[in-house]
Amino acid sequence: MKIMRQIFLAVCLVFFASTSFATLELNEPAGLAVDAAGNLYVANFGLNNVLVYNAKYVQLPGKTIRHEISGPEAVALDAFGNVWVANFTGNSHGKSGYITEYTGITQNTDATINKEITGPLYLAFDGLDNLWVLDDNAYVTVYSPTSAFAPPSKLLYEFDTELSTLTVGPGVMASGTASQTYENSSSVLLQGTGTIGSEIIYGFGAAAMATDNLGNIYSSDPSGQVRILPPNLGGAAGFVSLGFTPRGMAVDNKYKRLYASNEAGNEIVVYSTVTGELLETIANTD
């Protein structure tokens, strides 16, 4: 009986180690997001999940999101801390791609968006908690919550573009509309109307973009050269050279870090936004 109990315990340990508590590999890491506590969320495209790392770069396997994930390209956090995932590969919920929402690791099935989306690539929230989606056809859709605490689901706005990446800056409300090309950063700034909400940043030719809580824009070109564009458009400043084309970038406002995902190298690099110093490389252990 004692031997049987030991075998049973051993099987349980192996089972839990292979599910909730096992560290999972980075496999084609794509989009990134950071929450207010400094936790990093990684759209792990190659393994159909979203990995979570704490501020000490330690993976938190119990927070891995798996349910209804299919080809995750991007991840974003709304104002309430919910996690949104752009699922590039379709399934029964969307033959050509769909968006899912999670509170912790629990999916909110009522918030699934599968209309007007073909291969979603980028997600971003503006100051009114509207969800912006850029898809594989360079088509943007904007979804608005029906009430303050309802998930974005009502189609608010849609338009064709020539965008390669997208991010939403905190910005300020604008009473009218204006657009301005900023050639040095390969980006265009569109100040939205009251209906749209806040400043929206569109990247033309940029490989990845991210914003901090001060409105600075971190823009990487395909060669991996990252520049910082201040909110007043006063001139782009060189920041770092990644040495690879980033698939995604995100800024950690609490700990002053820039994260960039190296999809081909299965790693994520971390730089100080204060000094430009390389702080860490998050990679799979041998």
C-alpha positions as CSV (number, residue, x, y, z in Angstrom):
1,M,0.0,0.0,0.0
2,K,2.9,2.3,0.9
3,I,4.5,1.6,-2.5
4,M,1.3,2.3,-4.4
5,R,0.9,5.6,-2.5
6,Q,4.5,6.6,-3.4
7,I,3.9,5.7,-7.1
8,F,0.6,7.7,-7.0
9,L,2.4,10.8,-5.5
10,A,5.2,10.5,-8.1
11,V,2.7,10.4,-11.0
12,C,0.9,13.4,-9.5
13,L,4.2,15.3,-9.3
14,V,5.1,14.5,-12.9
15,F,1.6,15.5,-14.0
16,F,1.6,18.9,-12.2
17,A,5.2,19.6,-13.3
18,S,4.1,19.1,-16.9
19,T,1.1,21.3,-16.6
20,S,0.7,24.2,-14.1
21,F,4.1,24.4,-12.6
22,A,6.4,23.4,-15.5
23,T,8.5,26.2,-17.1
24,L,7.6,26.4,-20.8
25,E,10.0,27.3,-23.6
26,L,10.0,30.4,-25.6
27,N,9.0,29.4,-29.2
28,E,8.8,32.2,-31.7
29,P,8.0,35.0,-29.2
30,A,6.0,37.7,-30.8
31,G,4.0,40.5,-29.2
32,L,4.7,41.8,-25.7
33,A,2.9,43.7,-22.9
34,V,3.8,44.7,-19.4
35,D,1.3,45.3,-16.5
36,A,1.5,47.8,-13.7
37,A,3.4,45.4,-11.4
38,G,6.1,44.9,-14.0
39,N,5.0,41.4,-15.1
40,L,5.9,40.7,-18.8
41,Y,3.3,38.9,-21.0
42,V,4.6,37.1,-24.1
43,A,2.6,36.0,-27.1
44,N,4.4,32.7,-27.6
45,F,3.4,32.0,-31.2
46,G,5.1,28.7,-31.6
47,L,3.5,26.9,-28.7
48,N,0.0,28.6,-28.8
49,N,0.2,30.2,-25.3
50,V,0.9,33.4,-23.5
51,L,3.8,33.2,-21.0
52,V,4.2,35.5,-18.0
53,Y,7.4,36.5,-16.4
54,N,7.8,38.6,-13.2
55,A,9.9,41.6,-12.7
56,K,12.9,39.4,-11.8
57,Y,12.6,37.7,-15.3
58,V,11.3,34.5,-13.7
59,Q,8.6,32.6,-15.6
60,L,5.3,32.1,-13.7
61,P,4.0,28.9,-15.1
62,G,0.8,29.1,-13.1
63,K,-0.2,32.2,-15.0
64,T,0.3,30.7,-18.5
65,I,-2.7,31.3,-20.7
66,R,-3.6,28.4,-22.9
67,H,-7.3,28.3,-23.5
68,E,-8.5,29.0,-27.1
69,I,-5.1,30.3,-28.1
70,S,-4.2,29.8,-31.8
71,G,-1.2,31.5,-33.3
72,P,-0.9,34.4,-30.8
73,E,0.7,37.4,-32.5
74,A,0.0,40.1,-30.0
75,V,-1.0,40.6,-26.4
76,A,-2.4,43.8,-24.8
77,L,-3.7,44.8,-21.3
78,D,-6.8,46.9,-20.8
79,A,-7.4,49.5,-18.0
80,F,-8.8,46.8,-15.7
81,G,-5.8,44.4,-16.1
82,N,-7.5,42.0,-18.4
83,V,-5.3,40.3,-21.0
84,W,-6.3,40.4,-24.7
85,V,-4.7,38.1,-27.3
86,A,-4.7,38.4,-31.1
87,N,-5.1,34.9,-32.5
88,F,-3.7,35.0,-36.0
89,T,-4.7,31.4,-36.9
90,G,-8.4,30.7,-37.1
91,N,-10.4,27.9,-35.5
92,S,-14.1,27.4,-34.8
93,H,-14.3,30.8,-33.2
94,G,-13.0,32.6,-36.2
95,K,-12.0,30.9,-39.5
96,S,-9.4,33.6,-40.3
97,G,-8.5,35.0,-36.8
98,Y,-10.1,36.2,-33.7
99,I,-9.5,38.1,-30.4
100,T,-9.9,36.6,-26.9
101,E,-9.9,38.2,-23.4
102,Y,-8.8,36.7,-20.1
103,T,-9.0,37.6,-16.5
104,G,-6.0,35.8,-15.1
105,I,-6.0,32.5,-17.0
106,T,-9.8,32.4,-17.2
107,Q,-11.3,33.3,-20.6
108,N,-14.2,35.7,-20.9
109,T,-16.0,34.0,-23.8
110,D,-18.5,36.8,-24.1
111,A,-15.7,39.1,-25.2
112,T,-14.5,37.0,-28.1
113,I,-14.3,39.1,-31.3
114,N,-14.3,37.3,-34.6
115,K,-15.9,39.7,-37.0
116,E,-14.2,42.0,-39.5
117,I,-10.8,40.4,-38.6
118,T,-8.4,38.6,-40.9
119,G,-5.2,37.5,-39.3
120,P,-4.9,40.0,-36.4
121,L,-1.3,41.2,-35.9
122,Y,-1.4,44.1,-33.4
123,L,-3.6,45.2,-30.5
124,A,-3.7,48.5,-28.6
125,F,-6.0,50.3,-26.2
126,D,-6.5,54.0,-26.3
127,G,-7.4,56.3,-23.4
128,L,-11.1,55.5,-23.6
129,D,-10.5,51.7,-23.4
130,N,-11.3,51.3,-27.1
131,L,-9.5,48.3,-28.6
132,W,-7.6,48.9,-31.9
133,V,-6.8,45.9,-34.1
134,L,-4.5,45.9,-37.1
135,D,-4.8,42.8,-39.3
136,D,-2.8,41.1,-42.0
137,N,-4.6,43.0,-44.7
138,A,-3.4,46.4,-43.2
139,Y,-7.0,46.9,-42.1
140,V,-7.8,48.6,-38.8
141,T,-10.9,47.9,-36.7
142,V,-11.8,49.8,-33.4
143,Y,-14.0,48.2,-30.8
144,S,-15.7,50.2,-28.1
145,P,-17.1,49.0,-24.7
146,T,-20.9,49.4,-24.4
147,S,-20.4,50.5,-20.8
148,A,-17.6,51.4,-18.5
149,F,-16.9,47.8,-17.4
150,A,-18.0,46.0,-20.5
151,P,-15.4,44.4,-22.7
152,P,-14.8,46.1,-26.1
153,S,-17.1,44.4,-28.5
154,K,-19.1,47.1,-30.4
155,L,-17.5,48.0,-33.8
156,L,-16.8,51.7,-33.6
157,Y,-14.6,52.5,-36.5
158,E,-12.8,50.8,-39.4
159,F,-10.5,51.8,-42.2
160,D,-7.9,50.6,-44.8
161,T,-4.3,51.6,-44.2
162,E,-0.8,50.8,-45.3
163,L,0.5,50.2,-41.8
164,S,3.1,47.7,-40.8
165,T,2.7,48.1,-37.0
166,L,0.5,50.0,-34.6
167,T,0.6,51.4,-31.1
168,V,-1.6,53.9,-29.1
169,G,0.0,56.7,-27.2
170,P,-1.5,58.2,-24.0
171,G,-1.7,61.6,-25.8
172,V,-4.2,64.3,-25.1
173,M,-7.7,64.7,-26.4
174,A,-8.0,66.6,-29.7
175,S,-11.1,68.6,-30.7
176,G,-10.3,68.2,-34.4
177,T,-8.3,66.0,-36.7
178,A,-4.7,66.4,-37.9
179,S,-2.0,64.2,-39.3
180,Q,1.7,64.8,-39.6
181,T,4.4,62.8,-41.2
182,Y,7.6,62.4,-39.2
183,E,10.1,60.9,-41.6
184,N,13.0,60.2,-39.2
185,S,10.9,57.7,-37.2
186,S,9.1,56.1,-40.1
187,S,5.8,56.9,-38.4
188,V,2.7,59.0,-38.7
189,L,0.8,60.7,-35.9
190,L,-2.9,61.0,-36.1
191,Q,-4.6,63.1,-33.5
192,G,-8.1,61.6,-33.1
193,T,-11.4,63.3,-32.8
194,G,-13.5,63.1,-29.6
195,T,-15.1,60.1,-31.1
196,I,-11.8,58.2,-31.5
197,G,-10.3,59.3,-28.2
198,S,-6.6,59.9,-28.0
199,E,-3.5,60.1,-30.1
200,I,-3.0,57.1,-32.3
201,I,0.5,56.2,-33.6
202,Y,0.8,54.4,-36.9
203,G,4.1,52.9,-38.1
204,F,4.9,52.9,-41.7
205,G,7.9,50.6,-42.3
206,A,8.6,50.2,-38.6
207,A,9.3,46.6,-37.4
208,A,7.9,47.2,-33.9
209,M,6.8,50.2,-31.7
210,A,6.0,50.8,-28.1
211,T,5.1,53.8,-25.9
212,D,5.8,54.8,-22.3
213,N,3.5,56.6,-19.9
214,L,5.1,59.9,-20.8
215,G,4.2,59.6,-24.5
216,N,7.6,58.8,-25.8
217,I,7.5,56.4,-28.8
218,Y,10.1,53.7,-29.2
219,S,10.3,52.7,-32.8
220,S,12.5,50.0,-34.4
221,D,13.3,49.8,-38.0
222,P,13.8,46.3,-39.7
223,S,17.6,46.4,-39.0
224,G,16.9,46.6,-35.2
225,Q,17.9,50.3,-34.8
226,V,15.6,51.7,-32.0
227,R,14.9,55.4,-31.8
228,I,12.9,57.5,-29.3
229,L,10.4,60.0,-30.6
230,P,9.3,62.4,-27.9
231,P,5.6,63.4,-27.7
232,N,6.3,66.9,-29.0
233,L,7.9,65.5,-32.2
234,G,11.0,67.5,-31.4
235,G,13.4,65.1,-33.0
236,A,14.1,61.4,-32.8
237,A,17.0,60.3,-30.6
238,G,19.0,57.1,-31.2
239,F,18.6,54.6,-28.4
240,V,20.0,51.1,-29.0
241,S,20.9,48.7,-31.8
242,L,19.2,45.3,-31.1
243,G,21.1,43.3,-33.7
244,F,17.9,41.7,-34.9
245,T,14.5,42.6,-36.3
246,P,12.1,42.7,-33.3
247,R,8.7,41.1,-33.6
248,G,7.4,43.0,-30.6
249,M,8.4,45.6,-28.0
250,A,6.9,46.9,-24.8
251,V,7.9,49.4,-22.1
252,D,7.9,48.7,-18.4
253,N,7.1,52.0,-16.8
254,K,7.6,50.9,-13.2
255,Y,11.1,49.5,-13.7
256,K,12.1,51.7,-16.7
257,R,12.8,48.9,-19.1
258,L,12.3,48.2,-22.8
259,Y,11.6,44.6,-23.8
260,A,12.1,43.4,-27.4
261,S,11.3,39.9,-28.7
262,N,13.7,38.1,-31.0
263,E,11.3,35.7,-32.7
264,A,14.1,33.8,-34.7
265,G,16.4,33.5,-31.7
266,N,13.7,32.5,-29.2
267,E,14.7,35.1,-26.7
268,I,13.7,38.5,-25.3
269,V,16.2,41.2,-24.6
270,V,15.8,43.8,-21.8
271,Y,17.2,47.4,-21.9
272,S,17.2,50.2,-19.4
273,T,15.2,53.1,-20.8
274,V,17.3,55.4,-18.6
275,T,20.8,54.3,-19.6
276,G,20.3,52.2,-22.7
277,E,22.2,49.4,-20.9
278,L,21.4,45.7,-21.8
279,L,20.0,44.4,-18.5
280,E,19.0,40.8,-19.3
281,T,18.4,38.3,-22.0
282,I,15.5,36.0,-21.3
283,A,16.1,32.7,-23.1
284,N,15.4,29.0,-22.7
285,T,17.6,27.1,-20.3
286,D,19.6,24.1,-21.6
